[in-house]
């Protein structure tokens, strides 16, 4: 009986010690998004989007960003750099950059934050 009780207590404590917090979401920006300028002009252009977590993390999480939707002007080269910047316990800033003559019409993807 003592062994079973000890094993159950150990299991409960282990789960608590190794528990991870994970949160995910999606983003979708385009020419109709307020402040969006990646479809205009040329040279370096940056669009940022603030993402807030539903629940703050206990420590600053790692954030992974992936793209699943892209549309560019067919007459220009396709160039885009997407990063999670200014990561904090409460959220991060999604930074989308393009350069040269590229015209980004639509960009969408997802992100996962974990610690």
C-alpha positions as CSV (number, residue, x, y, z in Angstrom):
1,X,0.0,0.0,0.0
2,X,2.8,2.4,0.9
3,X,4.5,1.7,-2.5
4,X,1.3,2.5,-4.4
5,X,0.8,5.7,-2.4
6,X,4.4,6.7,-3.0
7,X,4.1,6.0,-6.8
8,X,0.9,8.0,-7.1
9,X,2.4,10.9,-5.2
10,X,5.6,10.8,-7.4
11,X,3.4,10.7,-10.5
12,X,1.4,13.8,-9.4
13,X,4.6,15.7,-8.5
14,X,6.3,14.7,-11.8
15,X,3.5,15.9,-13.9
16,X,3.5,19.3,-12.1
17,X,7.2,19.7,-12.5
18,X,7.4,18.9,-16.2
19,X,4.1,20.5,-17.3
20,X,4.5,22.7,-20.3
21,X,2.4,25.7,-21.3
22,X,1.5,25.8,-25.0
23,X,-0.6,28.3,-26.9
24,X,-1.2,28.7,-30.7
25,X,-3.0,30.9,-33.1
26,X,-3.3,32.0,-36.7
27,X,-2.8,35.2,-38.6
28,X,-4.0,36.5,-41.9
29,X,-3.0,39.9,-43.4
30,X,-3.8,41.4,-46.8
31,X,-4.3,44.6,-48.7
32,X,-7.4,45.4,-46.6
33,X,-5.7,45.1,-43.2
34,X,-5.4,48.5,-41.5
35,X,-1.9,49.9,-41.9
36,X,-0.8,47.3,-44.4
37,X,1.8,48.6,-46.9
38,X,3.6,45.5,-48.2
39,X,1.8,45.8,-51.5
40,X,3.0,49.4,-52.2
41,X,6.2,51.1,-53.2
42,X,9.6,49.4,-53.2
43,X,12.6,49.0,-50.9
44,X,12.4,47.8,-47.3
45,X,8.9,47.7,-45.9
46,X,7.8,46.2,-42.6
47,X,4.3,45.4,-41.2
48,X,3.9,44.4,-37.5
49,X,1.0,42.7,-35.7
50,X,0.8,42.5,-31.9
51,X,-0.2,39.1,-30.6
52,X,-1.4,38.7,-27.0
53,X,-1.5,35.3,-25.3
54,X,-4.8,34.3,-23.7
55,X,-2.8,33.4,-20.5
56,X,0.6,34.8,-19.6
57,X,3.4,32.3,-19.5
58,X,5.4,31.7,-16.4
59,X,8.7,32.3,-18.3
60,X,9.3,33.9,-21.7
61,X,8.3,31.2,-24.3
62,X,9.8,30.1,-27.5
63,X,7.6,31.1,-30.5
64,X,7.6,29.3,-33.8
65,X,6.0,30.9,-36.9
66,X,5.0,29.2,-40.1
67,X,3.4,30.3,-43.3
68,X,0.6,28.5,-45.1
69,X,-0.8,31.2,-47.4
70,X,1.1,33.6,-49.7
71,X,0.1,35.7,-52.7
72,X,2.5,38.1,-54.5
73,X,2.1,40.3,-57.5
74,X,2.9,38.1,-60.4
75,X,5.1,40.8,-61.9
76,X,7.5,41.0,-59.0
77,X,9.9,38.6,-57.1
78,X,8.5,36.9,-54.0
79,X,10.5,38.0,-50.9
80,X,9.3,37.8,-47.4
81,X,10.8,37.5,-43.9
82,X,8.5,36.7,-41.0
83,X,9.7,36.6,-37.4
84,X,8.4,36.6,-33.8
85,X,10.1,39.6,-32.1
86,X,9.8,41.3,-28.7
87,X,8.6,38.0,-27.1
88,X,7.4,38.4,-23.6
89,X,5.4,36.4,-21.1
90,X,2.3,38.3,-22.4
91,X,2.7,38.1,-26.2
92,X,5.0,39.0,-29.1
93,X,5.2,41.2,-32.2
94,X,4.8,39.4,-35.5
95,X,7.2,41.2,-37.9
96,X,6.7,40.8,-41.6
97,X,9.3,42.3,-43.9
98,X,9.7,42.5,-47.7
99,X,12.2,44.4,-49.9
100,X,13.0,45.3,-53.4
101,X,10.1,45.5,-55.8
102,X,8.1,42.7,-54.1
103,X,4.4,43.3,-53.6
104,X,2.9,41.0,-51.0
105,X,-0.9,40.8,-51.5
106,X,-1.8,38.2,-48.9
107,X,0.1,36.4,-46.1
108,X,-1.2,33.9,-43.6
109,X,0.1,31.4,-41.2
110,X,0.2,30.1,-37.7
111,X,2.3,30.3,-34.6
112,X,3.0,28.2,-31.6
113,X,4.4,29.5,-28.3
114,X,5.8,27.0,-25.7
115,X,8.1,26.8,-22.7
